[in-house]
Amino acid sequence: MNRFEVAVFGKKGCSKCELLKKRVGKILAEKNFDDFEMVYYDLGTEEGLVRFSQCEVLNIQRIPSFTILHKGPINGRCDIRPVICLKKVSVLDNEKTETFIGIETDYSTNGVIAPKTIRQTLEMVMQNEAVKA
């Protein structure tokens, strides 16, 4: 059973959304990412908007985007609880803060989330969970 949901958010007719779906799907097909399952949420639907709103940390103007959610114990549904990790606050000190794990599209560049970035994000989740265990 998958332990995590990669919640991908997009909208109908968005070529970058389709590209992100394909990239995430291809990466999740690799053996070392068996703990992850992708679920696509169309922001043009009620279900998509509700899930997006529950995540609370994503900007609707920066889709496509994704966040990682813990799979819940009830019927395999995901908790409304994103995976959280510690992130260094500043390069000047060792202080860390909790942050959600997810990626939004950066339209100041080409507006496409690279496979390397997707892979690194998934690996961060696995490392974070290994430290907790």
N, C-alpha and C positions, 0 to 999 in steps of 0.2 A: 504494500500500500504506500502511496506517495505521502510524504510528511508535509509537503509545502505546495501551495498554489502560486503560480506566477500569474497574477491578475494583469492581463494586458488590456489597456483601454484605448479605444479608437472610435472611428465613426465611418459610416457608409460612404463609399466613394473616395476614401483617403488612401492614396497609393503608398504613402509612408507607413500608414497603419498596417496595410497588407504586408509590406516588406518586413516590419517588425515581427508580425505574427509568424512569417516564414522563418526568419532568423531564429527566433526563440524556439520554434518547433524543431528546427534542425539541430540546434545545440542540445535541447532536451532529449533528443534521440540518442545522444552519446551515452555510453554505459555509466560513466561516473555521475550522471545527473538523474539517476533512477528515482531519487527522492522528490522530484519536482513534477508537477503536472501544470500545463498551461490551460487557462480558461480565458477566452476572449469576451470582453464586455463592450458592446456597441453603445456608445453614449446617446444614440438616437432612440434607445429603448428605456423603458422604466427600470428594468433590472440593471442595465448598465449604469444609469444615473444613480440608482440607490447604492450600488456597490462602490461607485466612485466617491459618493458623498460619505460613505462609511469610512473610507480610508483617510479622509480629512487632511492629507498632507500633499496632495497633488494639485497642480494648477491646470484648470481645464483649457487654458490657452497654450499649453505645452504638450498636447497630444500629438502622436502616440506616446504613451508612457506605460510603465508597469511598476508594480510593487509586489513584494513577496508576503504571502499570508500563511499562517499556521493552519494546517488542516485540523478541523475540529473532530471530536469523538462521536458526534451525532450524525449518523448516516453519511459520513465522509464529507460533510459540509465544512467549509472553512469558517474558522472563528473570524469575528470582525476585529482581528488583532494582528496588525502587521508584525513581521519579524523586526526586532529591535537589536541594534548593536551599539557598541561604544565607539565613538569617533573622536579623534583628537581635535580639541577646540582651537589650538594655536600651535604654530611651530616653535613658539617662544617658550612654552612650558609643557608639562606633561599632563595637564588637565584634560579630562575627557567628559563627554556628555552622551546621553542616549540619543539615538537618531533612528528613524525608520529607514528600511532598505528599499529603495526604489529608484527609478531613473525616469526623468522627463526629457522630452526633446528640447535641444538647444538650437533655437532658430537663428542664433547669431553666426552659426556655421552652416553646414549643408542641411541641417534638420533631419539627420538620419542617425539612429543609435547603432553604433558599430558592433559587430559580433564580439570583438575583444571586450568591450564594455559590458555586454550582456554576460559573457562568460565570467568576467571578474566579479560581477555582482553576485552571481550564483555561488561562486567559490567563497565569497565573503560570508554568505549565509552558512555554508557548510563549516567553515572555520569557526564562526561565531558559535554555532550549535555544539561543535566539538569541545570548545572551551567550557561551555556551560555543563556538559555531561560529566 
